[in-house]
Amino acid sequence: MAPALVPLSTSDDRGPGYLLLPPAGGTPRAFGPLAAASDTDVWGVEYPGHGERLAETPAASVEELAARLTDEMTSEWFSRTVVIGFGMGAFVALETAQRLGAVPGALIVVDACAPQRRSPDKNAKAGASAMGRVFGRTGLTPVAGYRDSPESWEYALDLLLGDLQLLNAYRGPARTRLSCPIAAMRGTDDPAFATGDDATGGWRVWTSGPFVGRVVPGGHLGVLDSGREAEFWARIRRLEAAFLGVEPEVA
């Protein structure tokens, strides 16, 4: 059985490490260039039924994903790690923290509506062709090159559609606030936020600690676009600095 926690980069830096949780349809391979641009330890999460764990039975729920992930980490390690959840990964991160009974050094959520602002059934009736258009248009493709072969593209779509089923069934965590800092980041052109609802700022209620909200250029998961790796880590460093010296805000 392949491990859920995948080391993506290592360094001699004594700062906090980072744990990256993929979006729907994603695998840690998508984080390779991002991790390579970091100057610290970076880990990724491989969900069951994805990537190197393809032979395993996929999780039946977001809650099960989190429960299986907690089996591979300790509270002590988790508390020294900055957790970054992309899309669906944000909810897996929140559920994981609640199950471990420990909080990470910080939680950063990227392009994920706050749980209480979600519309769980939004994509429930979307077919493969419709989601394929979204998949290619919004930067959701988890691994470059999937379009190069029909078999790879079908595999990628299967991952995405399976994960979207989990999201459609997910009704949100128990309303237990964390005590760690939370930052929420979203793209200006992300269609999930087109209604104008402050779905990013809604993450404020999930922590008793500092909160920072940021709107950045790009579409859904645009921060993962090739060539933006250094920009991404610069934004993460600014968020961490804001936790230490800025009043909670949404900007």
C-alpha positions in Angstrom: 0.0 0.0 0.0 1.5 3.4 -1.0 1.7 6.0 1.7 -0.7 9.0 1.8 2.0 11.4 2.6 4.4 12.0 -0.2 7.7 13.9 0.2 8.0 16.5 -2.6 11.0 18.5 -1.5 13.4 18.7 1.4 15.9 21.3 2.7 18.0 22.2 5.7 15.7 25.1 6.5 14.5 24.9 10.1 11.2 26.7 9.4 7.8 25.0 9.2 7.2 22.4 6.6 4.2 22.6 4.2 1.5 19.9 3.6 -0.3 20.4 0.3 -3.7 18.8 -0.2 -4.9 18.5 -3.8 -8.1 19.7 -5.3 -10.8 17.4 -6.8 -9.2 15.2 -9.4 -5.7 16.1 -8.2 -2.6 14.2 -7.3 0.7 15.3 -5.7 2.4 15.1 -9.1 0.7 18.4 -9.9 2.6 20.0 -7.0 6.1 19.0 -8.3 7.1 22.4 -9.9 5.6 24.2 -6.9 7.6 22.1 -4.4 10.8 22.5 -6.4 10.5 26.3 -6.1 10.3 26.1 -2.3 13.2 26.4 0.0 11.7 24.2 2.7 10.2 20.7 3.3 7.0 20.2 1.3 4.7 17.1 1.4 1.8 16.2 -0.7 -1.2 14.0 0.0 -2.1 11.1 -2.3 -5.8 10.3 -2.0 -6.8 6.6 -2.2 -7.8 5.6 -5.7 -5.5 8.3 -7.2 -2.0 8.2 -8.6 0.3 5.8 -6.8 -2.7 4.6 -4.8 -4.8 3.8 -7.8 -5.3 0.2 -6.8 -6.9 1.2 -3.5 -10.6 1.6 -3.0 -11.4 5.3 -3.2 -12.8 7.0 -0.1 -16.6 7.1 0.2 -16.7 10.6 1.7 -14.6 13.6 2.5 -14.8 12.6 6.1 -13.3 9.2 5.3 -10.5 10.8 3.4 -9.6 12.8 6.5 -9.9 9.8 8.8 -7.5 7.7 6.6 -5.1 10.6 6.5 -4.9 11.0 10.2 -3.6 7.4 10.5 -0.4 8.5 8.9 0.5 11.6 10.9 1.0 12.6 14.5 -0.5 15.5 16.3 3.0 16.8 17.0 4.1 16.8 13.4 0.8 18.3 12.3 1.1 21.2 14.7 4.4 22.2 13.3 3.2 22.2 9.7 1.5 24.8 7.6 -1.4 23.0 5.8 -2.5 24.3 2.3 -5.7 22.9 0.9 -6.6 23.6 -2.7 -10.3 23.3 -3.5 -11.6 20.0 -2.0 -8.3 19.8 -0.1 -9.4 22.7 2.1 -12.3 20.6 3.5 -10.1 17.5 3.9 -7.6 19.7 5.9 -10.3 21.1 8.1 -11.8 17.6 8.8 -8.3 16.2 9.5 -7.6 18.9 12.1 -10.8 18.2 13.9 -10.1 14.4 13.9 -6.6 14.8 15.1 -7.6 17.1 17.9 -4.7 19.2 17.0 -4.3 22.4 14.9 -1.6 23.0 12.2 0.8 25.9 12.5 -1.6 27.6 10.0 -4.3 26.6 7.6 -4.3 28.2 4.1 -7.3 27.5 1.8 -7.1 28.2 -1.9 -10.1 28.7 -4.1 -12.5 27.0 -1.7 -15.8 28.5 -0.5 -16.3 28.5 3.3 -18.2 25.3 4.2 -21.3 27.2 5.2 -21.4 29.1 1.9 -21.2 26.1 -0.4 -23.8 24.8 -2.8 -23.1 21.1 -2.5 -25.4 20.0 -5.3 -24.1 22.5 -7.9 -22.3 19.9 -10.0 -24.4 16.9 -9.1 -26.0 16.5 -12.5 -22.9 17.5 -14.6 -21.9 14.9 -17.1 -18.4 13.9 -18.2 -18.5 16.1 -21.3 -19.6 19.2 -19.3 -17.0 18.6 -16.6 -14.4 18.0 -19.3 -15.0 21.6 -20.5 -14.6 22.9 -17.0 -11.6 20.7 -16.4 -9.7 22.2 -19.4 -10.9 25.8 -19.0 -10.3 26.5 -15.3 -6.9 25.1 -14.8 -8.2 22.0 -13.0 -6.0 19.6 -14.9 -3.9 18.0 -12.1 -1.1 16.6 -14.3 0.3 18.2 -17.5 0.0 16.0 -20.5 -3.3 14.3 -19.8 -4.8 15.7 -23.0 -2.0 14.0 -25.0 -3.8 10.6 -24.9 -7.5 9.6 -24.7 -6.7 7.0 -22.0 -4.9 9.6 -19.8 -7.7 12.1 -20.3 -10.4 9.5 -19.4 -8.4 8.7 -16.2 -8.2 12.3 -15.3 -11.9 12.8 -15.8 -12.7 9.8 -13.7 -10.7 11.2 -10.8 -12.4 14.5 -11.1 -15.9 13.2 -11.4 -15.4 10.8 -8.5 -14.1 13.5 -6.2 -16.9 15.8 -7.2 -19.4 13.2 -6.1 -17.7 13.3 -2.6 -18.0 17.1 -2.6 -21.7 17.0 -3.6 -22.4 14.7 -0.7 -20.3 16.7 1.8 -22.4 18.7 4.1 -19.6 20.4 6.1 -17.8 19.7 9.3 -19.0 19.9 12.9 -19.0 23.6 13.8 -15.8 23.4 15.9 -13.5 26.3 15.4 -9.7 25.9 15.2 -7.3 28.1 17.1 -4.6 28.4 14.4 -4.4 31.2 11.9 -6.4 30.8 8.8 -5.9 32.5 5.4 -8.3 32.2 2.5 -7.1 33.0 -1.0 -9.2 33.1 -4.2 -8.7 34.1 -7.8 -10.4 37.2 -9.2 -11.8 35.2 -12.1 -12.8 32.1 -10.3 -16.3 31.2 -11.5 -17.1 29.7 -8.1 -17.2 33.2 -6.6 -19.0 34.9 -9.5 -22.1 35.7 -7.4 -20.3 38.3 -5.3 -20.9 36.4 -2.1 -18.1 36.7 0.4 -17.5 33.0 0.4 -13.8 33.4 1.1 -14.3 35.8 4.0 -16.7 33.2 5.4 -13.7 31.2 6.5 -13.2 33.7 9.3 -15.7 31.9 11.6 -13.6 28.7 11.5 -10.9 30.1 13.7 -10.5 31.9 17.0 -7.1 33.1 15.9 -6.0 35.5 13.2 -7.7 35.5 9.8 -6.5 37.0 6.5 -8.4 37.0 3.2 -6.8 37.7 -0.1 -8.0 38.0 -3.7 -5.3 37.4 -6.3 -5.2 37.5 -10.1 -6.3 34.5 -12.0 -9.0 31.9 -12.4 -9.8 28.8 -10.4 -6.5 27.3 -9.1 -4.7 29.8 -11.3 -2.0 30.0 -8.6 -0.9 26.5 -9.8 -0.3 27.8 -13.4 3.2 27.1 -14.7 5.5 30.0 -14.1 3.8 31.3 -11.0 5.6 29.1 -8.5 7.9 31.9 -7.0 4.9 34.2 -6.9 2.9 31.6 -5.0 5.5 31.2 -2.3 6.0 35.0 -2.0 2.2 35.2 -1.3 2.5 32.5 1.3 5.3 34.3 3.1 3.3 37.5 3.1 0.3 35.7 4.6 2.5 34.3 7.3 3.9 37.7 8.1 0.3 39.0 8.2 -0.6 36.4 10.9 2.1 37.9 13.1 1.4 41.6 12.7 -1.9 42.4 10.9 -5.3 42.7 12.3 -7.8 40.1 10.8 -8.9 41.5 7.5 -10.4 40.6 4.1 -8.7 42.4 1.2 
